[in-house]
Every structure is written in structure tokens, then in C-alpha cells.
């Protein structure tokens, strides 16, 4: 979903809002430098596991109800999606304690991150900003994007549509303000396909 090249993977990467995902664990195993931040990391592994088990049936139920909003060519079914996600979460949980101790998992939330200016080469934010446009206002989105641009020389955000599949109402005004900040912005196509309408990522680079 971020079009990561081999060169990209060799950079210092920040995953923002990563949650219980396996990207950090898998990347670290391959020798890459990835730091993940999310407020859920304030809890220990067993607490996170209990939360996953508690919300899993509800999330899968919502996916069943909204299945027509997604493209199932690769995953096939909601049931298989659940299996894939649980496998990824188990991979995360097996790595979390070690990774937390190594500083690879940091409890933090936008729009205030505990990282130095330009501390990362590349920041990735998946399925948070713009997706939840009805939950977080334009001011939050702008502050969060500015914060990501503060800590990384390049930022990529995906998707750019809200939960209803329409382009986020915050995207255009946020892009306008970031352009005024002197940042270089572009919308780039991605090959990843799951949510209908989600075909592009926002890429921001420091001038």
C-alpha cells in the first residue's frame, strides 16, 4: 500500500498508528530499522491480547455488514481476512515484549510524538488519518500531518478515503495548508487494492 522499494526499506522508518500489526516484527527479522508508535503500546502484551479477543467478533461482524465496500480478489472472504489479521496480530504479540524493550514499539499518539526533528527518513501512516474523517476534525488532521513532517523527511499516508469510500473532506484543505508550509506534496497511485476507492497515497517531502 506504500509502494516500498528495497531502497525505502533500507531507511529509518517510523510506522505511526501501527497498532497490533506485524510489519515491525517482519521488517526487524529481515534486518531493517523500523520504529512503531501507537497509544495501545502503553499496555502489556496480555492486555492487548485480551482487547483483541474482545473486539474481534464485533469487527468481523461490521466487515460482514459492509463487505460490498471492499474488493475480495486477493483475500477471498471475510473469514479469510479474519484469519490473515489474526495471524499478523499473533506475530506482533510474539515480538512485542522484546521490541518494546529494544525501543521499537513506542507508546505515543498524534499529534504529539516523542521523537526528534528529522529523526526518521520515512514515516508511514496507514488506515488512520483521513480514513476516520468523521471522528477527527480538520485541525487534528493538519496538526498530525505537520507533526509527521517534523519527525521525518518523507511522509506517506494511505488511504485517502473515509470509511464511506469517498475522498476525505479534510484532504484538500490539509494539502493546501501543507503546501503553504513549503512542503512538496503529490498523490501517487498504489497497487494495493482492498477498500473500494482507495487507490492513491499522499506523499510529502521536505523542500
C-alpha positions as CSV (number, residue, x, y, z in Angstrom):
1,X,0.0,0.0,0.0
2,X,3.0,2.3,0.3
3,X,4.9,1.1,-2.8
4,X,8.0,0.4,-0.7
5,X,11.1,-0.2,-2.7
6,X,14.2,-2.0,-1.4
7,X,15.8,1.4,-1.1
8,X,12.9,2.6,1.0
9,X,13.2,-0.4,3.3
10,X,16.8,0.4,4.0
11,X,15.8,3.8,5.5
12,X,15.0,4.6,9.1
13,X,11.2,4.1,9.1
14,X,8.5,5.2,11.5
15,X,5.2,3.5,11.4
16,X,2.6,5.7,13.1
17,X,-0.6,4.2,14.4
18,X,0.7,0.7,13.7
19,X,-1.4,-1.0,16.4
20,X,-1.1,-4.8,16.7
21,X,0.4,-5.3,13.2
22,X,3.3,-7.5,12.1
23,X,5.2,-5.0,9.9
24,X,7.8,-4.1,12.6
25,X,8.4,-7.8,13.6
26,X,8.8,-8.9,10.0
27,X,11.0,-6.0,9.0
28,X,13.2,-6.4,12.0
29,X,13.7,-10.1,11.3
30,X,14.9,-9.0,7.8
31,X,17.4,-6.6,9.3
32,X,15.5,-3.3,8.6
33,X,15.2,-0.3,11.0
34,X,11.6,0.2,11.9
35,X,10.1,2.0,14.9
36,X,6.3,1.8,15.5
37,X,4.2,4.1,17.7
38,X,0.7,3.7,18.9
39,X,-1.2,4.5,22.1
40,X,-2.0,0.8,22.6
41,X,1.6,0.1,23.3
42,X,1.1,1.6,26.8
43,X,-0.4,-1.8,27.7
44,X,1.4,-5.1,28.1
45,X,1.1,-7.9,25.7
46,X,-1.6,-9.8,27.6
47,X,-3.8,-6.7,28.0
48,X,-3.5,-6.1,24.2
49,X,-4.4,-9.8,23.5
50,X,-7.5,-9.6,25.7
51,X,-8.6,-6.4,23.9
52,X,-8.1,-8.1,20.5
53,X,-10.1,-11.1,21.6
54,X,-12.9,-8.8,23.0
55,X,-13.3,-6.7,19.9
56,X,-12.6,-9.3,17.2
57,X,-16.2,-10.6,16.8
58,X,-17.6,-7.1,16.6
59,X,-15.1,-6.0,14.0
60,X,-15.7,-9.1,11.8
61,X,-19.4,-8.5,12.1
62,X,-19.0,-5.0,10.8
63,X,-16.9,-6.3,8.0
64,X,-19.6,-8.8,7.1
65,X,-22.2,-6.0,7.0
66,X,-20.0,-3.7,4.9
67,X,-18.5,-6.4,2.6
68,X,-19.7,-4.7,-0.5
69,X,-17.3,-1.7,0.2
70,X,-14.3,-3.9,-0.3
71,X,-12.6,-5.8,-3.1
72,X,-12.1,-9.5,-2.3
73,X,-10.0,-10.6,-5.2
74,X,-6.9,-11.5,-3.1
75,X,-8.5,-12.3,0.3
76,X,-11.5,-14.1,-0.9
77,X,-13.8,-13.7,2.1
78,X,-14.3,-12.0,5.4
79,X,-13.5,-15.3,7.1
80,X,-10.1,-15.4,5.4
81,X,-9.5,-11.8,6.2
82,X,-10.0,-12.6,9.8
83,X,-7.5,-15.4,9.6
84,X,-4.9,-13.2,8.0
85,X,-5.4,-10.4,10.5
86,X,-5.2,-12.8,13.5
87,X,-2.0,-14.3,12.1
88,X,-0.5,-10.9,11.8
89,X,-1.6,-10.0,15.4
90,X,-0.1,-13.2,16.8
91,X,3.2,-12.3,15.0
92,X,3.1,-8.9,16.6
93,X,2.3,-10.3,20.1
94,X,5.2,-12.7,19.9
95,X,7.5,-9.8,19.2
96,X,6.0,-7.1,21.4
97,X,7.8,-7.6,24.7
98,X,11.2,-7.9,23.0
99,X,10.5,-5.0,20.7
100,X,9.3,-2.7,23.4
101,X,12.4,-3.4,25.4
102,X,14.5,-2.5,22.4
103,X,12.6,0.7,21.8
104,X,11.0,-0.5,18.6
105,X,7.4,-0.1,20.0
106,X,6.7,3.4,21.5
107,X,3.5,4.4,23.3
108,X,2.6,7.7,21.6
109,X,-0.3,9.3,19.7
110,X,-0.7,12.0,17.1
111,X,-0.5,15.0,17.0
112,X,2.3,14.9,19.6
113,X,5.2,12.5,19.0
114,X,8.2,12.0,21.3
115,X,10.7,12.0,18.5
116,X,13.4,14.4,17.5
117,X,13.1,16.7,14.4
118,X,14.0,14.7,11.3
119,X,14.6,11.6,13.3
120,X,13.4,9.4,10.6
121,X,13.9,9.2,6.8
122,X,10.3,7.9,6.2
123,X,7.1,8.0,8.2
124,X,4.2,5.7,7.2
125,X,0.6,6.2,8.4
126,X,-1.9,3.5,7.4
127,X,-5.6,3.4,8.0
128,X,-5.9,6.2,10.5
129,X,-5.6,9.8,9.1
130,X,-8.3,10.6,6.5
131,X,-10.0,7.2,7.0
132,X,-11.6,8.4,10.2
133,X,-12.6,11.9,8.9
134,X,-15.9,11.8,10.8
135,X,-14.1,11.1,14.1
136,X,-11.2,13.6,13.8
137,X,-11.6,17.2,12.6
138,X,-9.6,19.1,10.1
139,X,-7.5,20.8,12.7
140,X,-6.4,17.4,14.1
141,X,-5.5,16.1,10.7
142,X,-3.4,19.2,9.9
143,X,-1.6,19.2,13.2
144,X,-0.9,15.4,12.8
145,X,0.4,15.8,9.3
146,X,2.7,18.7,10.4
147,X,4.0,16.5,13.2
148,X,4.8,13.7,10.9
149,X,6.6,16.1,8.6
150,X,8.5,17.4,11.6
151,X,9.9,13.9,12.5
152,X,10.5,12.5,9.0
153,X,11.9,13.9,5.8
154,X,9.2,12.0,3.8
155,X,5.7,11.0,4.8
156,X,3.3,8.6,3.1
157,X,-0.3,8.3,4.1
158,X,-2.9,5.7,2.9
159,X,-5.8,5.5,2.3
160,X,-7.1,9.0,1.5
161,X,-10.8,8.0,1.6
162,X,-13.0,7.9,4.6
163,X,-14.9,4.9,5.8
164,X,-17.7,5.6,3.3
165,X,-15.3,5.2,0.4
166,X,-15.4,8.9,-0.6
167,X,-12.3,11.1,-0.7
168,X,-11.8,12.6,2.8
169,X,-13.3,16.0,3.2
170,X,-10.1,17.0,5.0
171,X,-7.7,16.1,2.2
172,X,-7.8,19.2,0.0
173,X,-7.7,21.8,2.8
174,X,-4.9,20.0,4.6
175,X,-2.9,19.7,1.4
176,X,-3.4,23.4,0.8
177,X,-2.0,24.3,4.2
178,X,0.9,22.0,3.9
179,X,1.8,23.4,0.5
180,X,1.8,26.9,2.1
181,X,4.3,25.5,4.6
182,X,6.7,24.9,1.7
183,X,6.3,21.2,1.6
184,X,6.3,19.2,-1.7
185,X,3.1,17.1,-2.0
186,X,1.9,14.6,-4.5
187,X,-0.8,12.0,-4.9
188,X,0.6,8.7,-6.1
189,X,-1.2,5.6,-7.3
190,X,-0.7,2.4,-5.3
191,X,-1.1,-1.2,-6.5
192,X,-2.7,-2.3,-3.2
193,X,-6.5,-2.8,-3.5
194,X,-8.9,-3.6,-0.7
195,X,-11.2,-0.7,0.2
196,X,-13.1,0.5,-2.9
197,X,-12.0,3.9,-3.9
198,X,-8.6,3.7,-2.1
199,X,-6.2,3.8,-5.0
200,X,-3.7,6.6,-4.0
201,X,-1.4,7.6,-1.2
202,X,-0.3,11.1,-0.2
203,X,3.4,11.6,-0.4
204,X,5.0,14.7,1.3
205,X,8.7,15.6,1.1
206,X,10.6,18.4,2.8
207,X,11.9,21.0,0.3
